[in-house]
Amino acid sequence: MRSTKRLAWVVVSVVVLIVVLAVVVLSVTGYLLPQHSPPLSSTPLPRTYVNLTISYDNSTGIANYTTSFITIISHTLAVVSITNYDPTPSPLLVPWDNRVIGTVGGNETVDCGHGATQLSSLPSSGISHTFTVLDAFYNISVPIPPALSGSAPCVVTFELTLNQADLTNWGCVANCDNGLMAAGRMYGVLLITG
């Protein structure tokens, strides 16, 4: 009789211990705690528009971002459009720079005169330049296809939400021309205001 009571006590203790451990584990992993989602806003984010152009000189073969200083207001939806007149493909220094990284939805919209197409990457052989931001707060890389010709551009559009005020650099990480990076033609400053 005594061993039966002892066995019952051990079984009850083990069951209680299992239940307590299950409650702790489920609470810690969030299954028992109420889930709080931010309220859905019916008001869309205010928009900031940035228009950049990559010019191309047919006689010299030199490409150039025509704007080097960009300002974006934080906590807005930044709609960035890059019009590329450079028809020259450039090799990538890093193979995965052909992927779109850090944009809303992880994609870009490309229009090279045949209608807009939404893409998350480009073939490595089909990239002319990039728009890249790498710093402590942001990891953004957008590949830009070559223009059909020096007079028929490709337009790349993408959206960013930048919620941390920052002063950083942006630039092209494709190997478009060794002298361009030194001359400051393919990079600039990005100011994200708070």
HELIX and SHEET records of a PDB file:
HELIX    1   1 ARG A    2  THR A   29  1                                  28    
HELIX    2   2 PRO A   95  ASN A   98  5                                   4    
HELIX    3   3 VAL A  104  GLY A  106  5                                   3    
HELIX    4   4 SER A  124  GLY A  126  5                                   3    
HELIX    5   5 ASN A  178  ALA A  183  1                                   6    
SHEET    1   A 6 ILE A  62  TYR A  65  0                                        
SHEET    2   A 6 ARG A  47  ASP A  57 -1                                        
SHEET    3   A 6 LEU A  77  ASN A  84  1                                        
SHEET    4   A 6 CYS A 154  THR A 161 -1                                        
SHEET    5   A 6 GLU A 108  ASP A 111 -1                                        
SHEET    6   A 6 ALA A 116  LEU A 119 -1                                        
SHEET    1   B 3 PHE A  69  ILE A  73  0                                        
SHEET    2   B 3 TYR A 187  THR A 193  1                                        
SHEET    3   B 3 ASP A 166  GLY A 171 -1                                        
SHEET    1   C 2 HIS A 129  LEU A 134  0                                        
SHEET    2   C 2 ASN A 139  ILE A 144 -1                                        
END                                                                             
